[in-house]
Amino acid sequence: MSWWSFIKAVFRGEHKLAPWTWVMAIVTVVYTVSPIDFIPEIVLGPLGLADDLGMWAILFGLAVKEKSRYEVEVHGGEYVKATRLD
C-alpha cells in the first residue's frame, strides 16, 4: 500500500488518525515555524536545526505506525509486513 493511498484515505475519512498523531502534527508545525527553540539556530547555526528535525522524526514515526494500522484494517485484520517505503 502506498503512502499516497494512505493519505487519501485519511483525508476522505476512511481512516481516523489517533488524536495523539494529530496533536503531534500540529505541535511539530507550530514548533518548526515558531521563533522560540530549545536549540536556537542563531546561536548554534545549522546545529540548531537538530531539535526541529527531532520533532519531524517523531512525527514520521507516528505516521509510519498509523499507516501500518491502516494496512491491517484494509487487509481484514491480518498483519502485513512492509518490505519497503512507498
C-alpha positions as CSV (number, residue, x, y, z in Angstrom):
1,M,0.0,0.0,0.0
2,S,1.4,3.4,-1.0
3,W,1.8,6.5,1.2
4,W,-0.4,8.3,-1.3
5,S,-3.3,5.8,-0.8
6,F,-2.9,6.2,3.0
7,I,-3.0,10.0,2.8
8,K,-6.1,9.9,0.6
9,A,-7.8,7.5,3.0
10,V,-7.1,9.9,5.9
11,F,-8.5,12.9,4.0
12,R,-11.5,11.0,2.8
13,G,-12.3,9.9,6.3
14,E,-11.7,6.2,5.6
15,H,-9.1,6.1,8.3
16,K,-9.2,8.1,11.5
17,L,-5.8,9.1,12.9
18,A,-5.2,8.7,16.6
19,P,-5.7,12.0,18.5
20,W,-2.1,11.9,19.6
21,T,-1.0,11.9,16.0
22,W,-3.0,15.0,15.2
23,V,-1.7,16.8,18.3
24,M,1.9,15.9,17.4
25,A,1.4,17.1,13.8
26,I,0.1,20.5,15.0
27,V,2.8,20.8,17.6
28,T,5.5,19.9,15.1
29,V,4.4,22.5,12.6
30,V,3.9,25.2,15.2
31,Y,7.3,24.5,16.8
32,T,9.1,24.5,13.5
33,V,7.8,27.9,12.5
34,S,8.0,29.4,16.0
35,P,10.8,31.7,16.8
36,I,11.2,30.0,20.2
37,D,13.5,26.9,20.1
38,F,15.2,24.7,22.6
39,I,18.3,24.9,20.4
40,P,18.3,28.3,18.7
41,E,19.6,28.5,15.2
42,I,21.0,32.0,15.7
43,V,23.4,30.7,18.4
44,L,24.4,27.3,17.0
45,G,23.8,27.7,13.3
46,P,22.8,24.5,11.4
47,L,23.2,22.5,14.6
48,G,20.2,24.5,15.9
49,L,18.0,22.6,13.4
50,A,18.5,19.3,15.4
51,D,15.5,19.9,17.7
52,D,13.3,20.7,14.7
53,L,14.5,17.6,12.9
54,G,13.8,15.6,16.0
55,M,10.2,16.7,16.1
56,W,9.8,15.8,12.5
57,A,11.4,12.4,13.1
58,I,8.9,11.7,15.9
59,L,6.0,12.7,13.7
60,F,7.3,10.5,10.9
61,G,7.5,7.5,13.3
62,L,3.8,8.1,14.3
63,A,2.8,8.3,10.6
64,V,4.5,5.0,9.9
65,K,2.6,3.5,12.8
66,E,-0.7,4.9,11.6
67,K,0.0,3.6,8.1
68,S,0.7,0.1,9.5
69,R,-2.6,0.3,11.5
70,Y,-4.4,1.3,8.3
71,E,-2.9,-1.6,6.3
72,V,-4.1,-4.0,9.0
73,E,-7.6,-2.6,8.7
74,V,-7.6,-2.8,4.9
75,H,-6.4,-6.4,4.8
76,G,-9.0,-7.7,7.2
77,G,-7.0,-7.7,10.4
78,E,-4.1,-9.7,9.1
79,Y,-0.6,-8.4,9.7
80,V,1.2,-7.2,6.5
81,K,5.0,-6.9,6.7
82,A,6.3,-3.8,4.9
83,T,9.2,-4.6,2.6
84,R,9.9,-1.0,1.5
85,L,8.6,2.5,2.0
86,D,6.3,3.6,-0.8
